[in-house]
Amino acid sequence: MPRLNYLAPFFATGKPLLSIEKLFILSARFEAFTWAGLLIGMYFKYVLEISDQGVWLFGRLHGGAFLVYFVVSIIAAMRLRWLWWHGILAVLAAIPPLVTFPLELWFRKNGNLNAESRVQGEIQS
């Protein structure tokens, strides 16, 4: 019986649909977005005492986003060959509110999210 590969059209180019760089950017931004939503939800719940729906929704979203960002950060640190303290910094950035977004911008500015330039730098040295 022949094997049918139903996913072949999605991987016909041989490239993954999302690179680790893009996955790190998306997870960092989504983690920061859910932090902002959770903070706004806490303001509505505890300061204005209007509703706890924002905390209910964004609490769950942020919990998932935190776990995804944590795993993606570790994988990105290994695959992109970051310095050890860049990996630690990426993981710790998820703890204080809204730090993952500026960290992602800083990583992009310094070339940490560009696998090709890091490999070229290793070849030249």
One Martini backbone bead per residue (centre of mass of N, CA, C, O) as a GRO file, in nm:
protein
  125
    1MET     BB    1   0.093   0.038   0.026
    2PRO     BB    2   0.084   0.359  -0.030
    3ARG     BB    3   0.214   0.656   0.070
    4LEU     BB    4   0.050   0.942   0.189
    5ASN     BB    5   0.126   1.294   0.162
    6TYR     BB    6  -0.066   1.557   0.281
    7LEU     BB    7   0.183   1.776   0.349
    8ALA     BB    8   0.354   1.836   0.090
    9PRO     BB    9   0.255   2.124  -0.009
   10PHE     BB   10   0.377   2.273   0.254
   11PHE     BB   11   0.690   2.131   0.188
   12ALA     BB   12   0.804   2.176  -0.111
   13THR     BB   13   1.054   2.380  -0.052
   14GLY     BB   14   1.197   2.289   0.239
   15LYS     BB   15   1.067   2.503   0.412
   16PRO     BB   16   0.957   2.642   0.670
   17LEU     BB   17   0.690   2.832   0.757
   18LEU     BB   18   0.858   2.900   1.027
   19SER     BB   19   1.090   3.061   1.163
   20ILE     BB   20   1.256   3.117   1.452
   21GLU     BB   21   1.252   3.421   1.428
   22LYS     BB   22   0.945   3.459   1.383
   23LEU     BB   23   0.857   3.302   1.634
   24PHE     BB   24   0.989   3.491   1.839
   25ILE     BB   25   0.844   3.749   1.759
   26LEU     BB   26   0.553   3.650   1.800
   27SER     BB   27   0.581   3.557   2.098
   28ALA     BB   28   0.677   3.828   2.216
   29ARG     BB   29   0.432   4.000   2.127
   30PHE     BB   30   0.207   3.825   2.253
   31GLU     BB   31   0.309   3.841   2.543
   32ALA     BB   32   0.283   4.151   2.564
   33PHE     BB   33  -0.017   4.172   2.494
   34THR     BB   34  -0.122   3.996   2.733
   35TRP     BB   35  -0.008   4.172   2.952
   36ALA     BB   36  -0.172   4.425   2.883
   37GLY     BB   37  -0.449   4.291   2.914
   38LEU     BB   38  -0.410   4.212   3.212
   39LEU     BB   39  -0.365   4.496   3.325
   40ILE     BB   40  -0.637   4.609   3.230
   41GLY     BB   41  -0.811   4.398   3.374
   42MET     BB   42  -0.710   4.475   3.662
   43TYR     BB   43  -0.815   4.762   3.656
   44PHE     BB   44  -1.117   4.688   3.621
   45LYS     BB   45  -1.132   4.505   3.877
   46TYR     BB   46  -0.970   4.676   4.119
   47VAL     BB   47  -1.036   4.982   4.060
   48LEU     BB   48  -1.329   4.998   3.912
   49GLU     BB   49  -1.516   4.747   3.965
   50ILE     BB   50  -1.660   4.605   3.701
   51SER     BB   51  -1.469   4.356   3.582
   52ASP     BB   52  -1.329   4.007   3.527
   53GLN     BB   53  -1.295   3.929   3.218
   54GLY     BB   54  -1.004   4.019   3.151
   55VAL     BB   55  -0.864   3.828   3.348
   56TRP     BB   56  -0.981   3.568   3.245
   57LEU     BB   57  -0.875   3.589   2.953
   58PHE     BB   58  -0.570   3.701   2.984
   59GLY     BB   59  -0.473   3.487   3.181
   60ARG     BB   60  -0.486   3.250   2.983
   61LEU     BB   61  -0.328   3.369   2.749
   62HIS     BB   62  -0.068   3.432   2.912
   63GLY     BB   63   0.001   3.150   3.002
   64GLY     BB   64   0.045   3.040   2.714
   65ALA     BB   65   0.245   3.257   2.613
   66PHE     BB   66   0.466   3.202   2.820
   67LEU     BB   67   0.526   2.908   2.743
   68VAL     BB   68   0.593   2.957   2.448
   69TYR     BB   69   0.819   3.164   2.490
   70PHE     BB   70   1.004   2.988   2.658
   71VAL     BB   71   1.054   2.767   2.444
   72VAL     BB   72   1.140   2.950   2.206
   73SER     BB   73   1.385   3.077   2.347
   74ILE     BB   74   1.549   2.818   2.380
   75ILE     BB   75   1.555   2.735   2.084
   76ALA     BB   76   1.678   2.999   1.974
   77ALA     BB   77   1.940   2.992   2.138
   78MET     BB   78   2.042   2.729   2.002
   79ARG     BB   79   1.998   2.780   1.688
   80LEU     BB   80   2.135   3.089   1.699
   81ARG     BB   81   2.377   3.108   1.894
   82TRP     BB   82   2.372   3.237   2.158
   83LEU     BB   83   2.456   3.376   2.415
   84TRP     BB   84   2.398   3.281   2.730
   85TRP     BB   85   2.280   3.565   2.827
   86HIS     BB   86   2.060   3.586   2.609
   87GLY     BB   87   1.892   3.345   2.698
   88ILE     BB   88   1.839   3.439   2.986
   89LEU     BB   89   1.710   3.711   2.909
   90ALA     BB   90   1.473   3.598   2.747
   91VAL     BB   91   1.343   3.444   2.982
   92LEU     BB   92   1.331   3.687   3.193
   93ALA     BB   93   1.146   3.883   3.014
   94ALA     BB   94   0.865   3.738   3.099
   95ILE     BB   95   0.818   3.854   3.387
   96PRO     BB   96   0.803   4.133   3.321
   97PRO     BB   97   0.623   4.371   3.194
   98LEU     BB   98   0.680   4.432   2.851
   99VAL     BB   99   0.989   4.311   2.771
  100THR     BB  100   0.985   4.138   2.505
  101PHE     BB  101   0.965   4.360   2.292
  102PRO     BB  102   1.233   4.522   2.339
  103LEU     BB  103   1.412   4.271   2.314
  104GLU     BB  104   1.343   4.205   2.022
  105LEU     BB  105   1.447   4.472   1.906
  106TRP     BB  106   1.739   4.438   2.009
  107PHE     BB  107   1.799   4.171   1.868
  108ARG     BB  108   1.754   4.280   1.581
  109LYS     BB  109   1.966   4.509   1.589
  110ASN     BB  110   2.213   4.295   1.671
  111GLY     BB  111   2.149   4.007   1.503
  112ASN     BB  112   2.009   3.760   1.667
  113LEU     BB  113   1.766   3.715   1.428
  114ASN     BB  114   2.012   3.629   1.219
  115ALA     BB  115   2.133   3.345   1.096
  116GLU     BB  116   2.314   3.424   0.856
  117SER     BB  117   2.503   3.631   1.000
  118ARG     BB  118   2.609   3.431   1.216
  119VAL     BB  119   2.735   3.228   1.023
  120GLN     BB  120   2.921   3.424   0.871
  121GLY     BB  121   3.082   3.511   1.125
  122GLU     BB  122   3.197   3.223   1.180
  123ILE     BB  123   3.343   3.185   0.907
  124GLN     BB  124   3.531   3.445   0.918
  125SER     BB  125   3.669   3.364   1.213
   0.00000   0.00000   0.00000
